[in-house]
Amino acid sequence: GRVAFKDNYEHELILTKNELGLLSKTNHQLNKTLNVNSNFIAWKTKKLKFNNILFSEVCATLENYFSITIDVKDKALLNCHFTGTFNDPKLKDVITVLENTMNVKVKIEEKQISISGKGC
C-alpha cells in the first residue's frame, strides 16, 4: 500500500513499504527515509527482534517498548552485539535472557533498570 504524508502547508510525500516520513521543525521540509528498524511497530506486532544489533540500540528499543530508563554502568557493553527474538515480550523474560546470554547483572527499581557487566 501507499500512504500520503502531509504537513500543514499541503506539501505531500507518498510513502510505501519500509519508508518513513520526517518533518523538520526548523525548516518545515518533508523528507523520506528507509525504515531499517525491525521493531518500529513492535507495539502493534508484540514482537521484538534483534539480529546482531548493538546493545546500545537494544537498550533504546527496550526503553521505548517498556517505557523504562536503562542505565548501563560499563559503557563497553553498549558496543556488544545481541541476537534474540521475543514474542509478546515481558520485561522479566527479556532481562533473564540478557543476563544469561550477555553475562550481565540487571537491577530493577520501578521504571529504572541498571545493567552492569564486563562487556564482550
Solvent accessible surface area in square Angstrom, and as a share of the most:
residue,aa,sasa,rsa
1,G,107,1.03
2,R,177,0.64
3,V,96,0.55
4,A,56,0.43
5,F,60,0.25
6,K,109,0.46
7,D,14,0.07
8,N,146,0.75
9,Y,131,0.50
10,E,129,0.58
11,H,107,0.48
12,E,86,0.39
13,L,33,0.17
14,I,58,0.30
15,L,21,0.10
16,T,65,0.38
17,K,166,0.71
18,N,88,0.45
19,E,46,0.21
20,L,43,0.21
21,G,20,0.19
22,L,93,0.46
23,L,84,0.42
24,S,32,0.20
25,K,184,0.78
26,T,128,0.74
27,N,87,0.45
28,H,87,0.39
29,Q,104,0.46
30,L,27,0.14
31,N,73,0.38
32,K,98,0.41
33,T,55,0.32
34,L,123,0.61
35,N,31,0.16
36,V,138,0.80
37,N,72,0.37
38,S,83,0.54
39,N,16,0.08
40,F,104,0.43
41,I,78,0.40
42,A,4,0.03
43,W,172,0.60
44,K,137,0.58
45,T,75,0.44
46,K,106,0.45
47,K,86,0.37
48,L,0,0.00
49,K,101,0.43
50,F,5,0.02
51,N,108,0.55
52,N,94,0.48
53,I,50,0.26
54,L,62,0.31
55,F,0,0.00
56,S,43,0.27
57,E,90,0.40
58,V,1,0.00
59,C,8,0.05
60,A,56,0.44
61,T,23,0.13
62,L,3,0.02
63,E,53,0.24
64,N,129,0.66
65,Y,55,0.21
66,F,35,0.15
67,S,80,0.52
68,I,16,0.08
69,T,74,0.43
70,I,20,0.10
71,D,49,0.25
72,V,7,0.04
73,K,119,0.51
74,D,51,0.26
75,K,119,0.50
76,A,54,0.42
77,L,0,0.00
78,L,48,0.24
79,N,102,0.53
80,C,3,0.02
81,H,100,0.45
82,F,8,0.03
83,T,88,0.51
84,G,17,0.16
85,T,68,0.40
86,F,19,0.08
87,N,111,0.57
88,D,75,0.39
89,P,11,0.07
90,K,107,0.45
91,L,38,0.19
92,K,151,0.64
93,D,82,0.42
94,V,1,0.00
95,I,15,0.08
96,T,70,0.41
97,V,53,0.31
98,L,3,0.02
99,E,51,0.23
100,N,114,0.58
101,T,89,0.52
102,M,25,0.11
103,N,122,0.62
104,V,11,0.06
105,K,139,0.59
106,V,15,0.09
107,K,121,0.51
108,I,74,0.37
109,E,100,0.45
110,E,164,0.73
111,K,123,0.52
112,Q,73,0.33
113,I,3,0.01
114,S,24,0.16
115,I,2,0.01
116,S,43,0.27
117,G,27,0.26
118,K,177,0.75
119,G,22,0.21
120,C,134,0.80
